[in-house]
Amino acid sequence: MHVAICIVGFRNPDDVLACLAALVVSTHTDFEVTVCENGGVQALQALLREVPGSLRSGQAVNMVGALSNKGYASGVNRCMAETPTADAWWILNPDTVPAPEALARMCERLAKGDCDAVGSTVHDRGGHVESCGGRWNPWFARATSIGHGRTLSAPPSAGEVRPDYLSGASMLISRRFLERVGEMREDYFLYGEEVEWCLRAATKGSRLAVATEAHVLHLQGTTTGSVSDVSRRSRMSVFLDERNKLLITRDCFPRMLPFAAVGALVMLFLRFARRGAWAQLGYALDGWWNGVKDQRGKPPWIAD
């Protein structure tokens, strides 16, 4: 199985280099890499000076750039367009360090033929699971990560879990998935686009699976300010997270929107106000209101 690995960066060359270094020791070797730099011409030139045209293990590394930052999905779609002959595409965050066997395990799961996209076990530095895919609650416009907080050494739940969505930090999609479902939506700009993609896939008859033994370390939030302490989260991450939850509802469960809007409003007060994260509460309310109004794309206050 020939895999095209799609990495979207934004002025974070150290992350990209660390991710590429991890791919050198991948036990699945039939792959190529495309990196889309969303940070402009100067950022692309800086990355070109650092990244070789091929890995030490021989796989090609193709660098492309966007003249302006149109968002994560735009970068993913550009990477996939650059590799039209691939059998599958591995959407991989630049701030990840995959284990050597991660891609092999995901390819093995995809090859079983009963699913069109495969996720992995995404974990933090401390060996705690961030996500093995997730569930979507349309009543509250809320995503819940499967396995969150479990240690990597603890056995997963008995039986295979079929998630509603896969973690956008690491997801392997097949050609059949792309042909059935289409590209990622670019009007979300950042956050939630992988959830909408997976929920849309379900309506097209595609199934998801998770290769739980495919471990991927995620150094979360190096470019977006998406940190675990809610009182330190950036305006961009909070705003887009809350806005795009309602966009997902509008696009996938339109009849649920009135209920989800109220539920999401209650949840954001519980999340931010009770922790005294007053600035973040303001960002969240702004994002929520923009979601209610169906505002899309890059907010005007986010610079290229």
Secondary structure, DSSP 8 states (H G I E B T S, - for coil): --EEEEEEESS-HHHHHHHHHHHTT-S---EEEEEEE-S-HHHHHHHHHHS-SB-TTS-BEEEEE-SS---HHHHHHHHHHH-TT-SEEEEE-TTEEE-TTHHHHHHHHHHTSS-SEEEEEEE-TTSBEEESSEEEETTTTEEEETTTT-BTTS---SS----SB--TTEEEEEHHHHHHH-S--STT-SSSHHHHHHHHHHHTT--EEEEEEEEEEE-TTTTT---SSGGG--HHHHHHHHHHHHHHHHHH-GGGHHHHHHHHHHHHHHHHGGGT-HHHHHHHHHHHHHHHTT--SS-TTS--
